[in-house]
């Protein structure tokens, strides 16, 4: 049976232009989506933009635009970046889409019908920077610790969600891994939150104009977080007459996000879904925070990296490689931007690119007429490649994508060493049969490398396979066949091609 795989990134808040953090999570999601398509799953990969809230309205006003104009412009920056980075999302949802509005209203209606909502008044602190209600305890010197501004004191009528009614159940689901939360330290943090008092939260705001109106009370708009979270179901057609995708793909197989928004995804979202009698997400995975060259990314320091610049300088595949290979996925880490050139040259130009061009050149030089019959494989090499696939898959299934990439590049390293040891160039004319054996083994290793990097560097994988006249036939094959060691005849059509990654 074909498995479905529904994967999401958070929808990104349009108050900010896309930066490295957004690119990081989205590339990771893309790699996993491509991998799952590769192994034969039916994948739905969703990303999008979160466009409502007081903060967006303010930002638009500052630049003299209507909120919608402002959102259109910023949202387009995201879609164009995803094009540049070759992101293979199946859909892009915007919370200003009409289809989203319909579904979001339906969702909050369901919560009300389930008696999970009551009217109350909120008196307290609100940070527009976070779009979050804050408690005194959370402040540092009276200020929001993230935005270093004093939160607004607000007093308004709100509708509240009865979190107390569902929190216990959510906690149980997390404890039993029915909602699997990873990495482990984030899971512990989330479980820790249940030990403190979790307060019922507002699902609407008064006096905020830019938002989706609460269907039974138009003096209120749906709180931006509730609005945003519901994108995961509205994009699938929830609440509309065309909900085939919702029936097929819900619940999410994997919600990916930065760890700063874990509480909303791991507690509030499942609680609301339970109230609406919908299935809860199966798996929530939070990636860590990162610094750039050892410092927090900030405009004042001037170390903000625009992913578009990386694509311009290194190309789409190499930008993906550089962004995702910096540190273990799921942990905090440092992006060594000052070492991008060095990493590019070492891994891509000298590592993979050089391997492919050397093997191509030598194969073209080989006098094939002197080599009889089929070439035998080297058993040790076969074992090495088979093991590499095992590790690669295991890491992919555990979402340790950087480890899968490392495994692949260990094969690149091996192949380059194999050339140095066997010295095929010394065998020309002396022992052509042995020379053919070495080169055919190398081409077969390269074929495996190409398929392993396919989810990571899709253009490069296709280029390599095309160069060895394998793409047309192989891209139609099933995954199980592709990863098997293949013994081929010596009539392989190998084309000379341009360097995959010219040195910088
Ligand atoms: Zn804040």
Boltz pocket constraint, residues with backbone or C-beta under 6 A from the ligand:
constraints:
  - pocket:
      binder: B
      contacts: [[A, 127], [A, 128], [A, 129], [A, 130], [A, 131], [A, 144], [A, 145], [A, 146], [A, 147], [A, 148]]
      max_distance: 6.0
